[in-house]
Amino acid sequence: MMDPKMMQKMMLEGMRTAMRMSFDTLASVQEQMEKMWRMFLEQSGDLQKEGEKVLAEWMENLRKGRDEVRRNLEDGLRKMGEVLGKEQG
């Protein structure tokens, strides 16, 4: 039978890996969405200038929000790892 502490560490690592993969996928989807909107704006004529400004602000806010959530989750996972490490010692 596997040691419960080892199982906790394995679960934590699985959560960390899943989180990273999810954020990488989210970043890829956001990049594709941005490309699609830029193509749309290039063909929109009068809306192009204002639309590009709005898109740039929107994408920057999305990136900042995504990065902040990622940092918070990684910090939480790091703290969980520290707690599990202390419990073993």
DRENTORKOL-3810 file (N, C-alpha, C; in nm, 4 decimals):
REM DRENTORKOL-3810
@n.u->0.0834; n.v->-0.1185; n.w->0.0000; ca.u->0.0000; ca.v->0.0000; ca.w->0.0000; c.u->0.0881; c.v->0.1252; c.w->0.0000
@n.u->0.0431; n.v->0.2274; n.w->-0.0729; ca.u->0.1215; ca.v->0.3488; ca.w->-0.0867; c.u->0.1061; c.v->0.4373; c.w->0.0370
@n.u->0.2139; n.v->0.5031; n.w->0.0728; ca.u->0.2163; ca.v->0.5954; ca.w->0.1849; c.u->0.1215; c.v->0.7130; c.w->0.1563
@n.u->0.0356; n.v->0.7503; n.w->0.2520; ca.u->-0.0590; ca.v->0.8611; ca.w->0.2296; c.u->0.0101; c.v->0.9932; c.w->0.1943
@n.u->0.1256; n.v->1.0202; n.w->0.2534; ca.u->0.1981; ca.v->1.1448; ca.w->0.2232; c.u->0.2472; c.v->1.1447; c.w->0.0784
@n.u->0.2914; n.v->1.0284; n.w->0.0332; ca.u->0.3375; ca.v->1.0169; ca.w->-0.1054; c.u->0.2197; c.v->1.0388; c.w->-0.2003
@n.u->0.1043; n.v->0.9851; n.w->-0.1646; ca.u->-0.0154; ca.v->1.0039; ca.w->-0.2477; c.u->-0.0537; c.v->1.1514; c.w->-0.2529
@n.u->-0.0435; n.v->1.2212; n.w->-0.1399; ca.u->-0.0756; ca.v->1.3640; ca.w->-0.1369; c.u->0.0183; c.v->1.4423; c.w->-0.2270
@n.u->0.1467; n.v->1.4103; n.w->-0.2204; ca.u->0.2436; ca.v->1.4791; ca.w->-0.3064; c.u->0.2163; c.v->1.4514; c.w->-0.4535
@n.u->0.1811; n.v->1.3273; n.w->-0.4851; ca.u->0.1505; ca.v->1.2926; ca.w->-0.6237; c.u->0.0256; c.v->1.3668; c.w->-0.6718
@n.u->-0.0744; n.v->1.3760; n.w->-0.5855; ca.u->-0.1963; ca.v->1.4495; ca.w->-0.6207; c.u->-0.1655; c.v->1.5976; c.w->-0.6412
@n.u->-0.0823; n.v->1.6545; n.w->-0.5563; ca.u->-0.0430; ca.v->1.7943; ca.w->-0.5679; c.u->0.0293; c.v->1.8183; c.w->-0.7002
@n.u->0.1194; n.v->1.7296; n.w->-0.7339; ca.u->0.1919; ca.v->1.7436; ca.w->-0.8608; c.u->0.0964; c.v->1.7296; c.w->-0.9793
@n.u->-0.0006; n.v->1.6398; n.w->-0.9689; ca.u->-0.1010; ca.v->1.6259; ca.w->-1.0741; c.u->-0.1839; c.v->1.7523; c.w->-1.0891
@n.u->-0.2204; n.v->1.8136; n.w->-0.9772; ca.u->-0.2955; ca.v->1.9399; ca.w->-0.9809; c.u->-0.2121; c.v->2.0493; c.w->-1.0452
@n.u->-0.0847; n.v->2.0537; n.w->-1.0096; ca.u->0.0062; ca.v->2.1555; ca.w->-1.0645; c.u->0.0195; c.v->2.1378; c.w->-1.2164
@n.u->0.0359; n.v->2.0146; n.w->-1.2605; ca.u->0.0492; ca.v->1.9861; ca.w->-1.4035; c.u->-0.0791; c.v->2.0208; c.w->-1.4783
@n.u->-0.1942; n.v->1.9830; n.w->-1.4217; ca.u->-0.3232; ca.v->2.0136; ca.w->-1.4847; c.u->-0.3440; c.v->2.1637; c.w->-1.4943
@n.u->-0.3067; n.v->2.2373; n.w->-1.3891; ca.u->-0.3217; ca.v->2.3823; ca.w->-1.3902; c.u->-0.2356; c.v->2.4442; c.w->-1.5001
@n.u->-0.1118; n.v->2.4014; n.w->-1.5088; ca.u->-0.0219; ca.v->2.4572; ca.w->-1.6111; c.u->-0.0728; c.v->2.4278; c.w->-1.7509
@n.u->-0.1192; n.v->2.3059; n.w->-1.7727; ca.u->-0.1722; ca.v->2.2698; ca.w->-1.9050; c.u->-0.2967; c.v->2.3520; c.w->-1.9373
@n.u->-0.3819; n.v->2.3732; n.w->-1.8388; ca.u->-0.5030; ca.v->2.4526; ca.w->-1.8592; c.u->-0.4691; c.v->2.5968; c.w->-1.8960
@n.u->-0.3727; n.v->2.6550; n.w->-1.8261; ca.u->-0.3346; ca.v->2.7928; ca.w->-1.8560; c.u->-0.2645; c.v->2.8034; c.w->-1.9906
@n.u->-0.1855; n.v->2.7048; n.w->-2.0271; ca.u->-0.1225; ca.v->2.7058; ca.w->-2.1592; c.u->-0.2288; c.v->2.6976; c.w->-2.2691
@n.u->-0.3297; n.v->2.6142; n.w->-2.2482; ca.u->-0.4395; ca.v->2.6021; ca.w->-2.3444; c.u->-0.5178; c.v->2.7319; c.w->-2.3523
@n.u->-0.5457; n.v->2.7915; n.w->-2.2375; ca.u->-0.6175; ca.v->2.9191; ca.w->-2.2336; c.u->-0.5404; c.v->3.0267; c.w->-2.3081
@n.u->-0.4107; n.v->3.0327; n.w->-2.2887; ca.u->-0.3280; ca.v->3.1314; ca.w->-2.3581; c.u->-0.3345; c.v->3.1105; c.w->-2.5089
@n.u->-0.3304; n.v->2.9856; n.w->-2.5512; ca.u->-0.3378; ca.v->2.9543; ca.w->-2.6943; c.u->-0.4727; c.v->2.9963; c.w->-2.7536
@n.u->-0.5802; n.v->2.9679; n.w->-2.6813; ca.u->-0.7138; ca.v->3.0065; ca.w->-2.7278; c.u->-0.7240; c.v->3.1589; c.w->-2.7368
@n.u->-0.6706; n.v->3.2283; n.w->-2.6375; ca.u->-0.6753; ca.v->3.3743; ca.w->-2.6399; c.u->-0.5949; c.v->3.4311; c.w->-2.7564
@n.u->-0.4807; n.v->3.3718; n.w->-2.7858; ca.u->-0.4009; ca.v->3.4167; ca.w->-2.9000; c.u->-0.4768; c.v->3.3977; c.w->-3.0311
@n.u->-0.5432; n.v->3.2827; n.w->-3.0456; ca.u->-0.6203; ca.v->3.2571; ca.w->-3.1672; c.u->-0.7379; c.v->3.3545; c.w->-3.1784
@n.u->-0.8031; n.v->3.3817; n.w->-3.0663; ca.u->-0.9140; ca.v->3.4769; ca.w->-3.0651; c.u->-0.8650; c.v->3.6165; c.w->-3.1065
@n.u->-0.7498; n.v->3.6546; n.w->-3.0552; ca.u->-0.6941; ca.v->3.7851; ca.w->-3.0897; c.u->-0.6642; c.v->3.7935; c.w->-3.2398
@n.u->-0.6063; n.v->3.6878; n.w->-3.2963; ca.u->-0.5787; ca.v->3.6857; ca.w->-3.4405; c.u->-0.7074; c.v->3.6992; c.w->-3.5209
@n.u->-0.8120; n.v->3.6280; n.w->-3.4765; ca.u->-0.9399; ca.v->3.6333; ca.w->-3.5465; c.u->-0.9974; c.v->3.7750; c.w->-3.5431
@n.u->-0.9933; n.v->3.8394; n.w->-3.4271; ca.u->-1.0461; ca.v->3.9752; ca.w->-3.4145; c.u->-0.9641; c.v->4.0735; c.w->-3.4973
@n.u->-0.8334; n.v->4.0539; n.w->-3.5005; ca.u->-0.7498; ca.v->4.1437; ca.w->-3.5814; c.u->-0.7840; c.v->4.1304; c.w->-3.7305
@n.u->-0.8075; n.v->4.0091; n.w->-3.7758; ca.u->-0.8478; ca.v->3.9885; ca.w->-3.9154; c.u->-0.9811; c.v->4.0570; c.w->-3.9426
@n.u->-1.0743; n.v->4.0441; n.w->-3.8497; ca.u->-1.2045; ca.v->4.1086; ca.w->-3.8633; c.u->-1.1888; c.v->4.2607; c.w->-3.8701
@n.u->-1.1072; n.v->4.3161; n.w->-3.7825; ca.u->-1.0884; ca.v->4.4611; ca.w->-3.7789; c.u->-1.0200; c.v->4.5137; c.w->-3.9043
@n.u->-0.9286; n.v->4.4343; n.w->-3.9609; ca.u->-0.8607; ca.v->4.4759; ca.w->-4.0832; c.u->-0.9596; c.v->4.4945; c.w->-4.1980
@n.u->-1.0703; n.v->4.4212; n.w->-4.1928; ca.u->-1.1694; ca.v->4.4269; ca.w->-4.3003; c.u->-1.2872; c.v->4.5182; c.w->-4.2680
@n.u->-1.2844; n.v->4.5825; n.w->-4.1511; ca.u->-1.4019; ca.v->4.6580; ca.w->-4.1076; c.u->-1.3982; c.v->4.8060; c.w->-4.1430
@n.u->-1.2928; n.v->4.8534; n.w->-4.2036; ca.u->-1.2872; ca.v->4.9914; ca.w->-4.2470; c.u->-1.2889; c.v->5.0913; c.w->-4.1325
@n.u->-1.4021; n.v->5.1621; n.w->-4.1173; ca.u->-1.4133; ca.v->5.2704; ca.w->-4.0195; c.u->-1.3945; c.v->5.2247; c.w->-3.8746
@n.u->-1.4287; n.v->5.1034; n.w->-3.8439; ca.u->-1.4179; ca.v->5.0528; ca.w->-3.7072; c.u->-1.2741; c.v->5.0154; c.w->-3.6699
@n.u->-1.1872; n.v->5.0115; n.w->-3.7675; ca.u->-1.0540; ca.v->4.9570; ca.w->-3.7454; c.u->-0.9766; c.v->5.0296; c.w->-3.6359
@n.u->-0.9677; n.v->5.1611; n.w->-3.6427; ca.u->-0.8848; ca.v->5.2349; ca.w->-3.5475; c.u->-0.9365; c.v->5.2201; c.w->-3.4042
@n.u->-1.0644; n.v->5.2457; n.w->-3.3839; ca.u->-1.1234; ca.v->5.2344; ca.w->-3.2499; c.u->-1.1247; c.v->5.0889; c.w->-3.2039
@n.u->-1.1540; n.v->4.9990; n.w->-3.2954; ca.u->-1.1580; ca.v->4.8572; ca.w->-3.2619; c.u->-1.0229; c.v->4.8033; c.w->-3.2185
@n.u->-0.9180; n.v->4.8469; n.w->-3.2839; ca.u->-0.7840; ca.v->4.8019; ca.w->-3.2466; c.u->-0.7478; c.v->4.8499; c.w->-3.1064
@n.u->-0.7891; n.v->4.9721; n.w->-3.0739; ca.u->-0.7620; ca.v->5.0261; ca.w->-2.9404; c.u->-0.8362; c.v->4.9447; c.w->-2.8337
@n.u->-0.9626; n.v->4.9174; n.w->-2.8582; ca.u->-1.0428; ca.v->4.8388; ca.w->-2.7637; c.u->-0.9870; c.v->4.6976; c.w->-2.7511
@n.u->-0.9522; n.v->4.6364; n.w->-2.8637; ca.u->-0.8968; ca.v->4.5009; ca.w->-2.8617; c.u->-0.7665; c.v->4.4957; c.w->-2.7834
@n.u->-0.6803; n.v->4.5940; n.w->-2.8039; ca.u->-0.5516; ca.v->4.5959; ca.w->-2.7328; c.u->-0.5730; c.v->4.6062; c.w->-2.5819
@n.u->-0.6644; n.v->4.6939; n.w->-2.5397; ca.u->-0.6942; ca.v->4.7091; ca.w->-2.3970; c.u->-0.7548; c.v->4.5805; c.w->-2.3407
@n.u->-0.8463; n.v->4.5227; n.w->-2.4150; ca.u->-0.9145; ca.v->4.4016; ca.w->-2.3718; c.u->-0.8158; c.v->4.2862; c.w->-2.3555
@n.u->-0.7298; n.v->4.2686; n.w->-2.4558; ca.u->-0.6335; ca.v->4.1599; ca.w->-2.4507; c.u->-0.5335; c.v->4.1802; c.w->-2.3363
@n.u->-0.4931; n.v->4.3037; n.w->-2.3132; ca.u->-0.4012; ca.v->4.3316; ca.w->-2.2031; c.u->-0.4667; c.v->4.2991; c.w->-2.0688
@n.u->-0.5934; n.v->4.3352; n.w->-2.0537; ca.u->-0.6660; ca.v->4.3023; ca.w->-1.9302; c.u->-0.6812; c.v->4.1515; c.w->-1.9131
@n.u->-0.7096; n.v->4.0808; n.w->-2.0227; ca.u->-0.7190; ca.v->3.9350; ca.w->-2.0163; c.u->-0.5867; c.v->3.8730; c.w->-1.9724
@n.u->-0.4785; n.v->3.9196; n.w->-2.0312; ca.u->-0.3465; ca.v->3.8658; ca.w->-1.9967; c.u->-0.3124; c.v->3.8927; c.w->-1.8499
@n.u->-0.3375; n.v->4.0167; n.w->-1.8062; ca.u->-0.3091; ca.v->4.0511; ca.w->-1.6669; c.u->-0.3912; c.v->3.9651; c.w->-1.5715
@n.u->-0.5183; n.v->3.9498; n.w->-1.6007; ca.u->-0.6054; ca.v->3.8685; ca.w->-1.5161; c.u->-0.5618; c.v->3.7233; c.w->-1.5141
@n.u->-0.5303; n.v->3.6701; n.w->-1.6309; ca.u->-0.4856; ca.v->3.5310; ca.w->-1.6397; c.u->-0.3555; c.v->3.5115; c.w->-1.5627
@n.u->-0.2624; n.v->3.6049; n.w->-1.5778; ca.u->-0.1346; ca.v->3.5935; ca.w->-1.5078; c.u->-0.1526; c.v->3.6035; c.w->-1.3567
@n.u->-0.2421; n.v->3.6914; n.w->-1.3125; ca.u->-0.2670; ca.v->3.7053; ca.w->-1.1690; c.u->-0.3287; c.v->3.5782; c.w->-1.1109
@n.u->-0.4268; n.v->3.5219; n.w->-1.1798; ca.u->-0.4887; ca.v->3.3975; ca.w->-1.1327; c.u->-0.3853; c.v->3.2862; c.w->-1.1292
@n.u->-0.3032; n.v->3.2797; n.w->-1.2323; ca.u->-0.1998; ca.v->3.1752; ca.w->-1.2373; c.u->-0.1017; c.v->3.1891; c.w->-1.1209
@n.u->-0.0569; n.v->3.3136; n.w->-1.0959; ca.u->0.0353; ca.v->3.3355; ca.w->-0.9836; c.u->-0.0287; c.v->3.2954; c.w->-0.8510
@n.u->-0.1560; n.v->3.3324; n.w->-0.8319; ca.u->-0.2253; ca.v->3.2966; ca.w->-0.7081; c.u->-0.2377; c.v->3.1456; c.w->-0.6916
@n.u->-0.2731; n.v->3.0761; n.w->-0.7991; ca.u->-0.2845; ca.v->2.9306; ca.w->-0.7923; c.u->-0.1497; c.v->2.8650; c.w->-0.7667
@n.u->-0.0463; n.v->2.9119; n.w->-0.8363; ca.u->0.0862; ca.v->2.8550; ca.w->-0.8150; c.u->0.1337; c.v->2.8803; c.w->-0.6719
@n.u->0.1045; n.v->2.9988; n.w->-0.6188; ca.u->0.1406; ca.v->3.0298; ca.w->-0.4812; c.u->0.0675; c.v->2.9366; c.w->-0.3843
@n.u->-0.0603; n.v->2.9140; n.w->-0.4084; ca.u->-0.1375; ca.v->2.8225; ca.w->-0.3240; c.u->-0.0840; c.v->2.6807; c.w->-0.3301
@n.u->-0.0496; n.v->2.6344; n.w->-0.4495; ca.u->0.0067; ca.v->2.4998; ca.w->-0.4640; c.u->0.1438; c.v->2.4897; c.w->-0.3970
@n.u->0.2225; n.v->2.5961; n.w->-0.4080; ca.u->0.3540; ca.v->2.5966; ca.w->-0.3421; c.u->0.3365; c.v->2.5869; c.w->-0.1906
@n.u->0.2410; n.v->2.6644; n.w->-0.1375; ca.u->0.2154; ca.v->2.6605; ca.w->0.0068; c.u->0.1660; c.v->2.5223; c.w->0.0505
@n.u->0.0810; n.v->2.4602; n.w->-0.0323; ca.u->0.0356; ca.v->2.3247; ca.w->-0.0003; c.u->0.1539; c.v->2.2285; c.w->0.0035
@n.u->0.2455; n.v->2.2444; n.w->-0.0916; ca.u->0.3642; ca.v->2.1606; ca.w->-0.0948; c.u->0.4503; c.v->2.1805; c.w->0.0284
@n.u->0.4620; n.v->2.3055; n.w->0.0730; ca.u->0.5388; ca.v->2.3333; ca.w->0.1941; c.u->0.4739; c.v->2.2683; c.w->0.3157
@n.u->0.3418; n.v->2.2770; n.w->0.3254; ca.u->0.2704; ca.v->2.2158; ca.w->0.4384; c.u->0.2910; c.v->2.0649; c.w->0.4364
@n.u->0.2791; n.v->2.0044; n.w->0.3204; ca.u->0.2989; ca.v->1.8597; ca.w->0.3114; c.u->0.4424; c.v->1.8218; c.w->0.3470
@n.u->0.5378; n.v->1.9048; n.w->0.3074; ca.u->0.6778; ca.v->1.8788; ca.w->0.3410; c.u->0.7029; c.v->1.8877; c.w->0.4899
@n.u->0.6396; n.v->1.9844; n.w->0.5553; ca.u->0.6563; ca.v->2.0007; ca.w->0.7002; c.u->0.5936; c.v->1.8850; c.w->0.7763
@n.u->0.4817; n.v->1.8358; n.w->0.7251; ca.u->0.4134; ca.v->1.7259; ca.w->0.7927; c.u->0.4965; c.v->1.5985; c.w->0.7894
@n.u->0.5753; n.v->1.5823; n.w->0.6836; ca.u->0.6573; ca.v->1.4620; ca.w->0.6720; c.u->0.7750; c.v->1.4657; c.w->0.7682
@n.u->0.8300; n.v->1.5866; n.w->0.7864; ca.u->0.9525; ca.v->1.6000; ca.w->0.8653; c.u->0.9356; c.v->1.5885; c.w->1.0108
END
